[in-house]
Every structure is written in C-alpha cells, then in structure tokens.
Amino acid sequence: MIMAAIDFNKELFDIHVNDENKPVLVDFWAPWCVYCRRIAPALNILAENYKDQLLIAKVNIDEEPDLAAKEQIEVIPTLVIYKGGQALASIVAPESKARIDAFLQENR
C-alpha cells in the first residue's frame, strides 16, 4: 500500500506534532486553492519516499481555521516541519516536488 499524506484535524495535529520520535511535515491548504491541489500528488509521493523518516500530513484551513490562526498561516500552501512540538522551518508555495524534497533535506 502506498503511503499518502494524512489529513489532520486539531487532535491529530496535537498528537503527532508533539511526538518526539518522528518529525512531521504539515501542508496547510484549502480545497479552493488550485496550487494546493497541484502539489498534492507530489506530497503523496514524498510521503511514500520518507515514510520511515517523517510523517507528511495536511491541514485543511477551512475545516481548522483556529489551528491555522494559531500556527500563523497567512498564505497557502504553507508547509511547516515540526519536531517535538516545535516548528523548525517553513516554506510557502514551493514550486516543485524537487523544491519540497530539497527543503526536507535541509530541515530534518
């Protein structure tokens, strides 16, 4: 079975982002965001490629507006890497799968 990006609600976000063992890349997105939908397949591929090293998840800001506000998400898509409850780095509107991959390599 191919690993895909997991949909997070606030409860799942809190559980996984605070996990000390595995970093989490969270994609803050919305269904009406064309660019968000365009990078979704790349995130699913990366979720499979990195399944042993980190978890890749998605937060729909329309369904979780309080979470998006708490994390200070102002532009989508914004991808944030968390480890042990702390945001380590973020990238806004990455232009390609290769750019996301490079971002992951730089910030794990």
NORLIN-V195309 format. One record per residue. N is the residue number from 1. RES is the residue in one small letter. PHI is phi in whole degrees, 0 to 359 (* if undefined). Layout:
n->N res->RES phi->PHI
n->N res->RES phi->PHI
This chain:
n->1 res->m phi->*
n->2 res->i phi->278
n->3 res->m phi->285
n->4 res->a phi->236
n->5 res->a phi->300
n->6 res->i phi->267
n->7 res->d phi->279
n->8 res->f phi->257
n->9 res->n phi->257
n->10 res->k phi->298
n->11 res->e phi->296
n->12 res->l phi->296
n->13 res->f phi->303
n->14 res->d phi->299
n->15 res->i phi->296
n->16 res->h phi->282
n->17 res->v phi->293
n->18 res->n phi->272
n->19 res->d phi->290
n->20 res->e phi->284
n->21 res->n phi->277
n->22 res->k phi->226
n->23 res->p phi->296
n->24 res->v phi->231
n->25 res->l phi->260
n->26 res->v phi->248
n->27 res->d phi->262
n->28 res->f phi->271
n->29 res->w phi->212
n->30 res->a phi->211
n->31 res->p phi->298
n->32 res->w phi->279
n->33 res->c phi->275
n->34 res->v phi->300
n->35 res->y phi->295
n->36 res->c phi->301
n->37 res->r phi->293
n->38 res->r phi->291
n->39 res->i phi->272
n->40 res->a phi->305
n->41 res->p phi->300
n->42 res->a phi->296
n->43 res->l phi->295
n->44 res->n phi->295
n->45 res->i phi->295
n->46 res->l phi->295
n->47 res->a phi->300
n->48 res->e phi->290
n->49 res->n phi->297
n->50 res->y phi->254
n->51 res->k phi->305
n->52 res->d phi->274
n->53 res->q phi->250
n->54 res->l phi->204
n->55 res->l phi->258
n->56 res->i phi->247
n->57 res->a phi->224
n->58 res->k phi->230
n->59 res->v phi->239
n->60 res->n phi->281
n->61 res->i phi->292
n->62 res->d phi->290
n->63 res->e phi->272
n->64 res->e phi->230
n->65 res->p phi->296
n->66 res->d phi->293
n->67 res->l phi->294
n->68 res->a phi->299
n->69 res->a phi->294
n->70 res->k phi->300
n->71 res->e phi->272
n->72 res->q phi->58
n->73 res->i phi->276
n->74 res->e phi->247
n->75 res->v phi->229
n->76 res->i phi->238
n->77 res->p phi->284
n->78 res->t phi->240
n->79 res->l phi->252
n->80 res->v phi->234
n->81 res->i phi->263
n->82 res->y phi->242
n->83 res->k phi->214
n->84 res->g phi->57
n->85 res->g phi->87
n->86 res->q phi->253
n->87 res->a phi->285
n->88 res->l phi->269
n->89 res->a phi->197
n->90 res->s phi->217
n->91 res->i phi->219
n->92 res->v phi->253
n->93 res->a phi->48
n->94 res->p phi->299
n->95 res->e phi->279
n->96 res->s phi->198
n->97 res->k phi->299
n->98 res->a phi->299
n->99 res->r phi->292
n->100 res->i phi->296
n->101 res->d phi->300
n->102 res->a phi->297
n->103 res->f phi->302
n->104 res->l phi->296
n->105 res->q phi->297
n->106 res->e phi->284
n->107 res->n phi->233
n->108 res->r phi->266
